[in-house]
Amino acid sequence: MTTTRDDSGAVRRYSRPARLFHWLTVVMVVVLVIISLFMEALPLGPEKFLLYNFHKSLGLTVMVIALLRLVWRRITPPPPLPVAMKPWERSCARASHAMMYILLLVQPVVGVVHSWATDYPIVVYGLFAIPNPMSADAALKELLEEVHEILGWGLVALVAVHVAAALKHHIIDRDDVLHRMLPSIKPRDGG
């Protein structure tokens, strides 16, 4: 097993805030994908509007968390990758992380502008509305609907590759890549 250890010999892990941001993002993206798979089929009515606004609110929350993650990553760099990783694996890891961050930031913006183009309000968690600075635009709506869907499936594909890579590192390479992001479980005192 190739591991990255600090000076005390402990395995280097992501900080608690980084792990929290990561797992919050995971849960929210899973919920967003599930909601998006069936919200369009709902009949027009209050339930559909509520679900769409929840989807928009959650998407904006993911964007804010992604921004916070980037700030935190700048302040607290991630632990180094295992030294045994091949150069192409390192390049792929960096590129896939960059693409995921880009999608986590761009996808909500596309969704917001799409909502503006449809002239539907964005009411964040029922608390406040984001003002719409533009008038309805059917052509832009159609284009952004397609872009939003393509970016969504692109994010799903990147997440699938990310999970597969983490499992490959854990099962085949037997290194600490997966362990670095897992929540810490402390043994109970006395058994």
C-alpha positions, 0 to 999 in steps of 0.5 A: 500500500502506497500512502502519503504520510505527514511527519508524525507518520499519520496518513495525510487527509483532506481537512474536515471542512474540505471533506464536509464540502465534498460530501455536501456536494455529493448529496446535493448533486445526487438529489439534483439528478434525481429531481431532474429525472422526474420533475419535467414529467409532472403536470403543470401546477403548484407541485411542479413549481415548488420542485423546480424552485427547490431544484434551482435553490439546490443548484445555487447552493451547490455553486456557493459550496463549490466557490467555498471549496475553491477558496478553502482549497486555496487556503488549505491545499489538498494532501499530495497524491501518492508518489506511486501515481503515474504522471498520466494519472496525476494529469487525469486527476487534475483535469477531472477535478478542474472540469468538475469545479467548472461544471459545478459553477457553470451549470447553475449559471446556465440554469439561472439564465434559462429560468430568466429566458423562460420568464419564470421566477427563481425563489430561493428556498421560498425566502427571496426571489432573484430579480430577472434582468431580461425578458423572455427569449424562446430561442435562448430558452431552447438553447440553454435547456439543451446546454443545461441537460448536456452539462448535467449529463457531463457532470454525471459522467465525470462523477462516475469516472471520479468514483471509479478512479477512487475505487480503483485506487482503493481496490487495485492500487491499495493506496490512500486516495479514497481514505483521504476523503472519507469521514473519520471514524474514531474508535470508541473508548473501552471497546 
